[in-house]
Amino acid sequence: MNNVIKGNLPTGGPLNFLNEAAQTNSRKNTVPVMALVAAHKPNSSEELKELIKNHINQDCKCGLKSSGTVEDFSNNLYNAQFTNDSYKNKYPNEREFTFDECYDFMYSLFCIGPLRALLTENNSKKLLSNILNKENIQHRIEDATEIEDFNYAIDYNIFVILNSKEYKIGIQVKPQSFFKNKFAFNSNNNKHSKCNYPVCYHTYNNHTMKFIYYSTNDIIDFIKNL
């Protein structure tokens, strides 16, 4: 993953609201990108972009299909700013976003973000599992299902056994910058609240890509007090 950049990605602000309101990133309008990454394990954002393109009409053994190219996704986002009523009502005086800005947003969302997400999720699993092992807490980790991911904003689940009883905890991995985006934060919290088991954030620093000490401790303390 030779170009999973550090720092903030341009996936917040009014474009993020527009993207959510117009559902331009929904599975039916794009591609199940994390499943695509899991199936083909691309090493760069450009390789992932090409995979998305190649899955439009190609029958692949992975069984995944794309609704278009990243440029197509970007064009849908660009056009949505002129037609989506929710966006126009919330941002009546917002300037017109260029196609290039919409492309940067979608490229970050579908080509850079997934590789970063995979890297940080794997690091999160290793870190929490190592600590739980040191605490002699029996556990296993499983990736979230598509429903858990899309409906409840969960990246993976930890199953722990305490006093002969099994508990399930959802984990969502996010950078610190995520919590400054009130719309995205509230949207995710709303999804978490609909889940029938607890969901915790595991937070990392945008610049160092290292997990925040108190975030890790909060998860471990929560598990130990179940």
Residue pairs with C-beta under 8 A, 6 or more apart in sequence:
1 43
1 44
1 115
1 118
1 119
2 43
2 44
3 44
3 45
3 46
3 112
4 45
4 112
4 115
4 116
4 119
5 112
5 116
6 206
6 207
6 208
6 209
7 206
7 207
8 175
8 177
8 206
9 108
9 109
9 112
9 113
9 116
10 101
10 104
10 105
10 108
11 105
11 108
11 109
11 113
12 177
12 180
12 181
12 184
13 181
14 87
14 90
14 91
14 94
14 97
15 77
15 97
15 101
15 102
15 105
16 105
16 181
16 183
16 184
17 87
17 90
17 91
17 183
18 24
18 77
18 80
18 81
18 84
18 87
19 25
19 77
19 80
19 105
19 109
20 183
20 187
21 80
21 84
21 86
21 87
21 90
22 76
22 77
22 80
22 83
22 84
22 87
23 29
24 30
24 73
24 76
24 77
24 80
25 73
25 106
25 109
25 110
27 146
27 150
28 67
29 67
29 73
29 76
30 66
30 67
30 68
30 73
30 110
31 52
31 55
31 64
31 65
31 66
31 67
31 110
32 64
32 146
33 48
33 52
33 110
33 114
34 114
34 117
34 118
34 149
35 62
35 64
35 146
36 48
36 51
36 52
36 55
36 62
36 64
36 66
37 48
37 114
37 115
37 118
38 118
39 62
39 64
40 51
40 62
42 48
42 51
42 115
44 115
45 107
45 111
45 112
45 115
46 111
48 110
48 111
48 114
48 115
49 69
49 70
49 107
49 110
49 111
52 66
52 69
52 70
52 110
52 111
53 66
53 69
53 70
54 60
55 64
55 65
55 66
56 65
56 66
56 67
56 68
56 69
68 76
70 103
70 106
70 107
70 110
70 111
71 103
73 106
73 110
74 99
74 102
74 103
74 105
74 106
74 107
75 99
75 102
77 102
77 105
77 106
78 97
78 98
78 99
78 102
80 87
81 87
81 88
81 94
81 96
81 97
117 155
117 173
119 209
120 173
120 204
120 209
121 155
121 156
121 173
123 204
123 209
123 211
124 155
124 156
124 171
124 173
124 202
124 204
124 211
125 141
125 156
127 211
127 216
128 141
128 158
128 171
128 202
128 216
128 219
128 220
129 139
129 141
131 216
131 220
132 139
132 158
132 160
132 220
132 223
135 220
135 224
137 160
137 161
137 162
137 223
137 224
138 160
138 161
139 158
139 159
139 160
139 161
140 158
140 159
141 156
141 157
141 158
141 159
142 156
142 157
142 159
143 155
143 156
143 157
144 152
144 154
144 155
144 156
144 157
144 170
148 154
148 157
148 170
148 195
149 155
151 191
151 194
152 170
152 191
152 192
152 194
152 195
152 199
153 172
153 187
153 188
153 191
153 192
153 199
154 170
154 171
154 172
154 192
154 195
154 199
155 171
155 172
155 173
156 170
156 171
157 168
157 169
157 170
157 171
158 168
158 169
158 171
158 223
159 166
159 167
159 168
159 169
160 166
160 167
160 169
160 223
160 226
161 167
162 223
162 224
162 226
167 197
167 223
167 226
168 197
169 197
169 198
169 199
169 200
169 219
169 222
169 223
169 226
170 192
170 195
170 197
170 198
170 199
170 200
171 199
171 200
171 201
171 202
171 219
172 188
172 192
172 199
172 200
172 201
172 202
173 201
173 202
173 203
173 204
174 201
174 202
174 203
174 204
175 203
175 204
175 205
175 206
176 203
176 204
176 205
176 206
176 212
177 206
178 184
178 185
178 203
179 185
179 203
192 199
198 222
200 218
200 219
200 222
201 215
202 211
202 215
202 216
202 219
203 211
203 212
203 215
204 210
204 211
204 212
204 215
205 211
205 212
